Amino acid sequence: MTILIGVLVMLIVVFAFVLTVKSGQYDDMEGPAHRILMDDDDPRIPGNSPVSDSTVVSQADSEKKPK
């Protein structure tokens, strides 16, 4: 009886492991660790271009105006 329960638990664990491998959970293990060290203020990254404060205020004001 104990052997049967042990084999059943082992099959469940193997099935769960196969599902996680197929879903791609283990594809990039080092990327997030390196990504946290990257400089998000780098102007070469799209969307991080230097913007003056007046441009930000004018964009916010234009969104408030009714169209």
N, C-alpha and C positions, 0 to 999 in steps of 0.2 A: 504494500500500500504506500509506504514512504517513497519507494523508488518511482512509482507511478506519479505521485505528486511532484517529485523532484524533476522528472522528465517533462511534465506539463509546464512547470514554472520555467524550465530552461527553454522550451519551445516558445513560450510567450515572450521571454527576454530576447531571443534571437529574432522573432518576428518584429518586435519593437525596434531593434537595432537596424534591421533591413529597411524598415519604413523611414527611419531617420536618415540613413545613407541615401536612399532614393530621393528624399525631399531636398537634398543638397545642404543639409545642416553642417556638414563637416568640410565643405568645399574650400573656404578661405579662413583658416584659423589664425593667420598672422596679420591679415589686413586691418581689422579693427584696432589691433595693438599699435600698428604703425600710423594709422590714420589719426589717432588722437594726438600724435606728436606734430602733425602738419600745421603750418601757420595758416589760419583761416583769413588773415588780413592781407594775404599776398594778392597784389593787384592782377597777377596773371591768372588767377582763378576767376572764371566767368561769374559776374554778379558782384565782384568785390572791387569795382573801380572806385577810385577816390571821388567822393561827392562832397560838395560844399554844403554847409548848413542851410543856406538860402534855397538851394535846390530842393532839399528835403522838405522845407517848410512850404515852398510853392507847390510841390506835389501834393502835400497833405491838404492845402487850401483848395486846390482844384478838385479834390475828391469830395469836399464838403459842399461845393456849389451844386445846386439842382440843375439838372439837364433838361 
